[in-house]
Amino acid sequence: MKQDLDRLMQERRLDAALVLGSTLSSPTVYYLTGGAKLENVAILLRPGQRGVLIHGPMERDIAAATGLECIPITRWDLAAIVREMEGNLLRARAEQLRRILADLGVSGRVGVYGHGEIGQSLALMQQLAAVATDLEIVAEYADDLITAARVTKDAAEARLMADVGRRADAVVTALADLLTGRPVADGHLLAPDGQPLTVAHVKAFIQEQCARQGLEQPGGNIFALGRDGGVPHNQGNPADVIALGVPIVFDFFPRPVGGGYYHDMTRTWCLGYAPEPVQEAYAQVMAIFNRVMDSLRVGERCAHYQEMTCEFFEAHGHPTIQSDPSTTVGYVHSLGHGLGLEIHEAPGFRAVAGNTAVVQPGMVFTVEPGLYYEAQGFGVRIEDTVYCDEAGVFHSLTPFPKDLVLPVRRA
Amino acid sequence: MKQDLDRLMQERRLDAALVLGSTLSSPTVYYLTGGAKLENVAILLRPGQRGVLIHGPMERDIAAATGLECIPITRWDLAAIVREMEGNLLRARAEQLRRILADLGVSGRVGVYGHGEIGQSLALMQQLAAVATDLEIVAEYADDLITAARVTKDAAEARLMADVGRRADAVVTALADLLTGRPVADGHLLAPDGQPLTVAHVKAFIQEQCARQGLEQPGGNIFALGRDGGVPHNQGNPADVIALGVPIVFDFFPRPVGGGYYHDMTRTWCLGYAPEPVQEAYAQVMAIFNRVMDSLRVGERCAHYQEMTCEFFEAHGHPTIQSDPSTTVGYVHSLGHGLGLEIHEAPGFRAVAGNTAVVQPGMVFTVEPGLYYEAQGFGVRIEDTVYCDEAGVFHSLTPFPKDLVLPVRRA
């Protein structure tokens, strides 16, 4: 969490951390500014010191509200530096950064973070390293400073995430009410106009309910019927009719309108009744879901839970990516992922060498076992968002029930 | 535009372009995949060849719909490479990229693009350069390959942008109807509950109207009253009451729900009547707006229009950033910016050394002169989105009228 940043910088022997980017495109800038809408800022963090925000003067009101020490970027006049650099924008921008760091008294090891265009960032950082000879530009890869801070959430973040979970639940409840309340004819649900209810209708309804709850869906959602549910990220075919007995994978991952913390949940539903193979797969997914939830404990390797899940599915005769990394049937993904300002963030649960992530208080992550059989016309996934509180107690932030079969209205 | 990519690669003597990132966070990935929701892909472009999309197998349906040649990333088993690299994720990921490029027959100069975490991207690209000894990793900064392609829009993109402009206009029209239709008491508008109408009410109304038009506002909007309008990016104070005679800067920059092309427009309004200093500033802003619109022509330097605007405002006694780069009063920003999949993209209109951008057919950009006087309690800005068609004819995509004073309902 944010309060760990000083310690994490010291552990990494960093004299400073330089964060570049815009709130809209950089979750790190969002994280450090509380979501203030800022464009092309530089944030300087140093152990034991107040963070410095270097911002455009047009955003001076927004910057001032962040609580960071604010300096307008115009203190280092880019146009004049560009002239000095004879119109070379790359050299000018690197020189501007060098002067900013020098004027703020930064020297030594400087970690670089934030988000940007890859080639441009590479060019800029290499140029900065070339001109700022008293700096060592540190590019971290795995478990970098910001990832290590963001991997645990403080109490305020946890409250925000619980709130998003409640709002997501309201949307899912409304959707389930819609589906169970529609008239049935010829084995499918009917829309108010008497035509078959389709995935397009459902997606429009979810969108409306999200707006009502102040949620948005930057990544869309998955409402995938039958065969489509057997391809994990297939979002569903808008023209498909909601028919009884056809398994639906509904994966919902909204966040508040305008940005903030995500929720992530999946339910598998069959309207009216479920085919026997789906029931069987569902029972297995629920069994390992419950086993994982019951065995979560602080200090355990995240990969352990993936290993446990793979062993369980293998023992029940399913291929898994543990035995065949390229399988597209059986259990084909990892058990979960951290989430927060991004839908996928640390910790990872992959059972691969190098994944040293360990469950810690403050973590928020998904638990989402699933089985996928595209050729047999179904997929099954169950997913809750789980929070490990400061005392090491695990809480699902996803209250919606886990019944496979949703009853339908009978004539 | 996209069809220029081959030529642009050849001009840059690039043997290939490697694009990394996710659709949600990389407008470049969005651009090359038509907005298909893909995570952590690699896209390989080579002059004269069909693009290759290397994707996660869970996204095989989405990938297939892009029209690119698709290869699942599992062809290069990361878990196995991580084991070879003794758990070092950075070395493993770089080695995976090296093998992908080698197996696809890539050698020579490879430009790198897309979006990612800055430190991680820097580490990965430096490691790739170290292990892929037959490659020259090219990091472009200004006017890079993708920027040069995206700076002009093809006919399909222009149609999408005109459509977003029409939907934005519907929202602004509804808002103006709301404001001009509310009862007035004690010099301010009244909400339906008889309380004063506030900025918070207005923002909620805009949000509702956006949802109705299938628009979202990732960057929020600006509805800034009086003094707040004098600080260009102040988004407005929710508690402020909409009072007669108080200038409002309304800057609206939506895009379609789920991603796509932005519109960007600003109107300055006064309800009922406008104070004399605001009228005067408004007349000047309108005059230079019209002068710029009338003088737009293909082949002219973009910076020329900024110079023209600064000269005009200076001649009317206003400070500008041309005479004082750090001024926060008068004319404090550049005349416009390109827009498309990002709200701010090329071309830039800054009058600085190194800005060699020239107006070209296919460009879409804003024209947005403004004057800012925070201490005097007002700002004025007028902004249209302008499209230069293939024949070099300029079209405003922002039909909403430019009247300063909106009439109010009289008792």
Interface residues (C-beta under 8 A of the other chain):
Chain A: L20 G21 L24 S25 T28 K37 E39 G56 P57 M58 E59 R60 D61 I62 P72 T74 R75 D77 L78 A79 A80 V82 R83 M85 E86 G87 N88 L89 L90 A92 R93 G111 V112 Y113 G114 H115 G116 E117 I118 G119 Q120 S121 L122 A123 L124 M125 Q126 Q127 I137 V138 A139 E140 Y141 A142 D144 I146 Q207 E208 A211 E216 Q217 P218 G219 G220 D228 V231 P232 H233 N234 Q235 V257 G258 G259 P325 S326 T328 V332 H333 H344 R350 V352 A353 G354
Chain B: L20 G21 L24 S25 T28 K37 E39 G56 P57 M58 E59 R60 D61 I62 P72 T74 R75 D77 L78 A79 A80 V82 R83 M85 E86 G87 N88 L89 L90 A92 R93 G111 V112 Y113 G114 H115 G116 E117 I118 G119 Q120 S121 L122 A123 L124 M125 Q126 Q127 I137 V138 A139 E140 Y141 A142 D144 I146 Q207 E208 A211 E216 Q217 P218 G219 G220 D228 V231 P232 H233 N234 Q235 V257 G258 G259 P325 S326 T328 V332 H333 H344 R350 V352 A353 G354
